[in-house]
Amino acid sequence: MTGAPKAPADHPAVHDHLVHEAVGPSLTGVQAAATIAVGVNALLFAGVMPVLLGALADEHRLSASGIGLTAMTEALAMGLSTAAMGLIRRPERLRLIAAVAALALAALNIAATFAGDGLLMALRGGAGVAEGVLLWITVSMISRTVTPERWAGVYFTCQTAAQLCIALLLALVVAPRFGANGAFLTLAACSVFGVGPALLAPTRFAPLPLRVGESELPPPRGWMALASTLVFVSAGGAIGVYLQPLARQAGLGADVARTAVWVSLAGQVVGGALATLLAGRVRYFTVFLMTSTVYLCVWALFGRALPAWAFIGANATAGVFGLFLGPFLVPMTIDADPSRRAAMQSGAAQLLGGAFGPLLASQVVRGGDVRGVLWLGAGLMLTGLAGVAALRFTAGRTPPGRA
């Protein structure tokens, strides 16, 4: 916010800061850690959703169709909330906004202990709005950094590690003894604790610069990057929700699918750490190619009869590469739109892709045969990859100010 000139990215002074911002002043270590924690609080529910929604179904508080609708409602609300907040050019009063959103999320989790089916779906939609606001704050920081893939990697690693810890706590201790209400109260407590980091976050971020005549919205290449992100991410979402039926069709039990989920979460922690380590040393398009190849191989295996160890190992490998890719979605978007306005919407595109994939998958399932989702996932992934490739190989061909 000051008028002092910035040091170039390779200047020694840059490394005096933990987080050097490409847009706005650099952040202290405490501010960066607090902003990451705000985003972790936003996505805790996503990591425990299978355990919690399953417990609600067991207690006859949520129907089978209600499970999918509730999950989709929260994901859509979160994505739309993040997108709407991303249009704010001058993000200010961030501590107040984060604290209020965290308390609102806690209140909605507590209210869920008295709800079932329709009301529960509405409450989870409200929770999605609060979560989207919290996520917007973290995405705002990441999209402004010089190495967004590094800080996205830190965020994804912390987020997945926290989700794994909470998921194991709920599955092994809370849900068996206290049911779904105990799980909701645990999440509410986490949200209240999240007020602390919210009050340590930056008070504001610098506005993204606009050239004369430019709109607040992303340019065409930015929209294409967001569309490619949505389609690419939806591929994994389409197949992920049918993991247990795929295991059953492979001749395996539900326990194998549940084990595959936990092992995959552990693999995701490894993938996030690997992305953080390699940030700035590997190009995003290389990561897209590697991840696509691994996913297509894993999904080809899912279509065959597999021993339990092979199914679990394949899903764990997909987990490693899936989270390894995640941090590189932001630099891909920044490469397409250097104004970073599209990068501000990257989180929303990922969330909407997570809801869009299962919705499409539900249209290709026929009776007890769910293997059609494998072909759907492959088609979506290749389509998304084609969009990323088109952006990558046409970079620099647009006039200045129009990229």
C-alpha positions in Angstrom: 0.0 0.0 0.0 3.0 2.3 0.2 4.5 4.0 -2.9 7.9 2.4 -2.4 9.2 0.5 -5.4 9.3 -3.3 -5.1 12.4 -5.3 -5.4 12.5 -7.8 -8.4 11.7 -11.4 -7.6 15.4 -12.4 -7.7 16.6 -9.5 -5.6 18.2 -10.5 -2.2 15.8 -8.3 -0.3 12.9 -10.5 -1.5 14.2 -13.4 0.6 14.0 -11.3 3.8 10.3 -11.9 3.9 8.6 -15.2 4.5 5.8 -14.4 2.0 6.7 -11.9 -0.8 3.6 -10.6 -2.4 3.6 -9.8 -6.1 0.6 -7.6 -5.5 0.9 -5.5 -2.3 3.3 -5.5 0.7 4.9 -8.7 2.0 3.4 -10.6 4.9 5.0 -11.6 8.2 5.2 -15.3 9.1 2.4 -15.0 11.7 0.1 -13.4 9.1 0.8 -16.0 6.5 0.3 -18.9 9.0 -2.9 -17.3 10.3 -4.3 -16.9 6.7 -3.5 -20.6 5.9 -5.3 -21.6 9.1 -8.3 -19.6 8.1 -8.5 -21.6 4.9 -8.0 -24.9 6.8 -11.0 -24.1 8.9 -13.1 -23.6 5.8 -12.6 -27.1 4.4 -12.6 -29.3 7.5 -16.1 -30.5 6.8 -15.1 -31.6 3.3 -12.6 -34.1 4.8 -15.1 -35.7 7.2 -18.1 -35.5 4.9 -18.3 -39.3 4.2 -18.1 -40.1 7.9 -20.6 -37.5 9.0 -23.2 -38.0 6.2 -22.9 -41.7 6.7 -23.7 -41.3 10.5 -26.7 -39.1 9.7 -28.0 -41.8 7.3 -27.5 -44.5 9.9 -29.5 -42.4 12.4 -32.3 -42.0 9.7 -31.9 -38.3 9.8 -30.8 -38.2 6.1 -32.1 -40.2 3.2 -29.9 -41.9 0.6 -30.7 -39.2 -2.0 -30.3 -36.6 0.7 -26.6 -37.5 1.2 -25.8 -36.5 -2.4 -28.0 -33.4 -2.4 -26.6 -32.2 0.9 -23.0 -32.6 -0.3 -23.7 -30.9 -3.6 -25.6 -28.0 -1.9 -22.7 -27.2 0.4 -20.1 -27.5 -2.4 -22.2 -25.2 -4.7 -22.8 -22.7 -1.9 -19.1 -22.6 -1.1 -18.0 -22.2 -4.7 -20.5 -19.4 -5.4 -19.7 -17.6 -2.2 -15.9 -17.8 -3.0 -16.6 -16.5 -6.5 -18.8 -13.6 -5.3 -16.2 -12.5 -2.7 -13.5 -12.7 -5.4 -15.1 -9.9 -7.3 -14.3 -7.5 -4.4 -11.5 -5.4 -5.7 -10.5 -3.9 -2.3 -10.5 -6.7 0.3 -10.5 -4.9 3.6 -11.6 -5.6 7.2 -10.4 -9.2 6.7 -10.0 -9.9 10.4 -13.6 -8.9 11.2 -14.9 -10.8 8.1 -13.0 -14.0 9.0 -14.0 -13.9 12.7 -17.7 -13.4 11.9 -17.6 -16.2 9.3 -15.9 -18.6 11.7 -18.5 -17.8 14.4 -21.4 -18.2 11.9 -20.0 -21.6 10.8 -19.8 -22.7 14.5 -23.4 -21.6 15.0 -24.6 -23.5 11.9 -22.8 -26.6 13.0 -24.5 -26.4 16.4 -27.9 -25.8 14.7 -27.3 -29.0 12.6 -27.6 -31.1 15.8 -31.3 -30.3 15.9 -32.0 -30.8 12.1 -32.7 -33.6 9.6 -33.1 -33.9 5.9 -34.6 -30.7 4.4 -33.6 -28.3 7.2 -30.1 -30.0 7.4 -29.6 -29.3 3.7 -30.5 -25.6 4.2 -28.1 -25.3 7.1 -25.3 -27.0 5.2 -25.9 -24.5 2.4 -25.5 -21.7 4.9 -22.4 -23.3 6.2 -21.1 -23.5 2.6 -21.5 -19.7 2.3 -19.4 -19.1 5.5 -16.8 -21.6 4.4 -16.6 -19.9 1.0 -15.9 -16.5 2.6 -13.1 -18.1 4.7 -11.6 -19.8 1.7 -11.7 -16.5 -0.3 -9.3 -14.9 2.3 -6.7 -17.7 1.9 -7.1 -17.8 -1.9 -6.6 -14.0 -1.9 -3.2 -14.4 -0.2 -2.0 -17.3 -2.4 -3.0 -15.6 -5.7 -1.0 -12.5 -4.7 2.3 -14.3 -3.9 5.4 -14.5 -6.2 5.3 -18.4 -5.9 1.6 -19.3 -5.5 2.3 -23.0 -6.1 4.5 -23.0 -3.0 1.9 -21.5 -0.7 -0.9 -23.4 -2.3 1.2 -26.5 -1.5 1.6 -25.4 2.1 -2.1 -24.8 2.3 -3.2 -28.1 0.7 -0.7 -30.1 2.9 -2.0 -28.4 6.1 -5.6 -28.8 5.0 -5.3 -32.5 4.2 -3.4 -33.3 7.4 -6.0 -31.5 9.5 -8.8 -33.3 7.6 -7.1 -36.7 8.2 -6.7 -36.0 11.9 -10.4 -34.9 12.4 -11.7 -37.7 10.2 -9.9 -40.3 12.2 -11.0 -38.7 15.5 -14.6 -38.7 14.4 -14.6 -42.2 12.9 -12.7 -43.9 15.8 -13.8 -41.9 18.9 -16.6 -39.3 18.4 -19.1 -40.9 16.0 -19.2 -44.3 17.6 -19.9 -42.8 21.1 -21.8 -39.6 20.4 -23.1 -40.1 16.9 -23.5 -37.3 14.3 -24.3 -34.7 16.8 -21.0 -35.3 18.5 -19.3 -34.8 15.1 -21.1 -31.5 14.5 -20.2 -30.2 17.9 -16.5 -31.2 17.3 -16.6 -29.2 14.1 -18.3 -26.3 15.9 -15.5 -26.3 18.4 -12.9 -26.2 15.6 -14.7 -23.2 14.1 -14.6 -21.3 17.4 -10.9 -22.0 17.7 -10.6 -20.6 14.2 -11.5 -17.2 15.5 -7.9 -16.9 16.9 -6.1 -17.2 13.5 -8.8 -14.9 12.0 -7.7 -12.1 14.3 -4.1 -12.6 13.4 -4.6 -12.5 9.6 -3.8 -9.3 7.6 -6.3 -6.6 7.9 -6.4 -6.0 4.2 -4.8 -7.0 0.9 -3.7 -4.6 -1.9 -6.3 -4.4 -4.7 -5.4 -6.1 -8.0 -4.2 -3.5 -10.5 -6.5 -2.5 -13.4 -5.4 -1.0 -16.7 -7.4 1.7 -18.3 -10.5 0.2 -19.9 -10.1 -3.2 -18.2 -13.1 -4.8 -16.5 -13.2 -6.1 -12.9 -13.9 -9.5 -14.5 -11.2 -11.9 -15.9 -10.3 -11.6 -19.6 -11.3 -14.4 -22.1 -8.1 -16.4 -21.4 -8.8 -16.2 -17.7 -12.3 -17.6 -18.2 -10.8 -20.4 -20.3 -8.4 -21.2 -17.6 -11.2 -21.4 -15.1 -13.3 -23.5 -17.4 -10.4 -25.9 -17.9 -9.9 -26.1 -14.1 -13.6 -26.8 -13.5 -13.7 -29.6 -16.1 -10.4 -31.1 -15.0 -11.3 -31.2 -11.3 -14.8 -32.6 -12.0 -13.2 -35.7 -13.5 -11.8 -36.8 -10.1 -15.0 -35.8 -8.3 -17.1 -37.9 -10.7 -15.1 -41.1 -9.9 -14.3 -40.4 -6.2 -17.9 -40.5 -5.1 -18.3 -44.0 -6.6 -15.2 -45.5 -5.0 -17.1 -47.9 -2.8 -19.3 -49.2 -5.7 -16.2 -49.6 -7.9 -14.6 -51.6 -5.2 -17.7 -53.8 -4.9 -17.7 -54.4 -8.7 -14.0 -55.4 -8.4 -15.1 -58.1 -6.0 -13.9 -56.2 -2.9 -15.7 -55.3 0.3 -16.7 -51.9 1.7 -13.9 -52.2 4.2 -11.4 -52.1 1.4 -12.9 -48.9 0.0 -12.9 -47.3 3.5 -9.2 -48.2 3.9 -8.5 -46.8 0.5 -10.0 -43.5 1.6 -7.7 -43.2 4.6 -4.6 -44.3 2.8 -5.4 -41.9 0.0 -5.6 -39.0 2.5 -2.2 -39.9 3.8 -1.0 -40.0 0.2 -2.4 -36.5 -0.4 -0.3 -35.1 2.5 2.8 -36.5 0.7 1.6 -35.0 -2.6 1.1 -31.6 -1.0 4.5 -31.7 0.6 6.1 -32.7 -2.7 4.4 -29.8 -4.5 5.7 -27.4 -1.8 9.2 -28.7 -2.2 9.2 -28.5 -6.0 7.5 -25.1 -6.3 9.3 -22.9 -8.7 11.4 -25.9 -10.0 8.9 -27.6 -12.2 6.5 -26.2 -14.8 2.7 -26.6 -14.3 2.1 -28.2 -17.7 4.6 -31.0 -16.8 2.6 -31.6 -13.6 -0.7 -31.7 -15.6 0.7 -34.3 -18.0 2.1 -36.5 -15.2 -1.1 -36.3 -13.2 -3.3 -37.1 -16.1 -1.2 -40.1 -17.1 -1.3 -41.5 -13.5 -5.1 -40.9 -13.1 -5.9 -42.6 -16.4 -3.8 -45.6 -15.5 -5.4 -45.8 -12.1 -8.9 -45.6 -13.5 -8.1 -48.3 -16.1 -7.2 -50.5 -13.1 -10.4 -49.7 -11.4 -12.3 -51.2 -14.3 -10.7 -54.6 -13.7 -10.9 -57.2 -10.9 -8.1 -56.3 -8.5 -6.8 -57.7 -5.2 -7.4 -55.4 -2.2 -3.7 -54.3 -2.0 -3.7 -53.2 -5.6 -7.0 -51.3 -5.3 -5.8 -49.5 -2.2 -2.3 -48.8 -3.7 -3.8 -47.4 -6.9 -6.1 -45.1 -5.0 -3.2 -43.9 -2.8 -1.1 -43.2 -5.9 -4.0 -41.1 -7.3 -4.2 -39.3 -4.0 -0.5 -38.4 -4.1 -0.7 -37.0 -7.7 -4.1 -35.4 -7.2 -2.9 -33.1 -4.4 0.5 -32.7 -6.1 -1.4 -31.1 -9.0 -3.7 -28.9 -6.8 -1.1 -26.2 -6.0 -0.3 -25.8 -9.8 -3.8 -24.8 -10.7 -3.2 -21.2 -9.6 0.0 -20.6 -11.5 -1.7 -22.1 -14.6 -4.4 -19.5 -14.2 -1.9 -16.7 -13.6 0.0 -17.7 -16.7 -3.3 -17.4 -18.7 -4.3 -14.1 -17.0 -1.4 -12.2 -15.5 -3.8 -9.7 -13.9 -4.6 -12.4 -11.4 -8.3 -11.7 -11.5 -8.9 -15.2 -12.8 -6.6 -16.6 -10.1 -9.0 -15.1 -7.5 -11.7 -17.4 -8.9 -9.6 -20.5 -9.0 -10.8 -21.8 -5.7 -14.4 -21.3 -6.7 -13.8 -23.2 -10.0 -12.3 -26.1 -8.1 -15.2 -26.3 -5.7 -17.8 -26.1 -8.5 -15.9 -28.8 -10.4 -16.2 -31.0 -7.2 -20.0 -30.6 -7.3 -20.3 -30.8 -11.1 -18.5 -34.1 -11.4 -20.8 -36.1 -9.2 -23.8 -34.5 -10.8 -22.7 -35.7 -14.3 -21.7 -39.1 -12.9 -25.2 -39.7 -11.6 -26.4 -39.5 -15.2 -24.2 -42.3 -16.5 -24.7 -44.9 -13.8 -26.9 -47.7 -15.0 -28.4 -50.0 -12.3 -25.7 -51.7 -10.3 -23.0 -51.0 -13.0 -21.1 -47.9 -12.1 -18.1 -48.4 -14.5 -19.5 -45.8 -16.9 -18.1 -43.1 -14.5 -14.6 -44.3 -15.5 -15.2 -43.4 -19.1 -16.9 -40.1 -18.0 -13.9 -39.2 -15.8 -11.4 -40.0 -18.6 -13.3 -37.8 -21.0 -13.6 -34.9 -18.6 -9.9 -35.1 -17.7 -8.8 -35.1 -21.4 -11.1 -32.2 -22.2 -9.7 -30.2 -19.3 -6.1 -31.1 -20.3 -6.8 -30.0 -23.9 -7.9 -26.6 -22.6 -4.8 -26.2 -20.5 -2.6 -27.2 -23.4 -4.3 -24.7 -25.7 -3.6 -22.0 -23.1 0.0 -23.2 -22.6 0.9 -23.2 -26.3 -0.8 -19.9 -27.2 0.8 -18.0 -24.3 2.3 -14.7 -25.4 0.3 -14.5 -28.6 -2.2 -12.0 -27.3 -1.6 -8.2 -27.2 -0.3 -6.6 -24.0 -3.1 -6.0 -21.6 -5.4 -8.6 -23.2 -3.6 -11.7 -22.0 
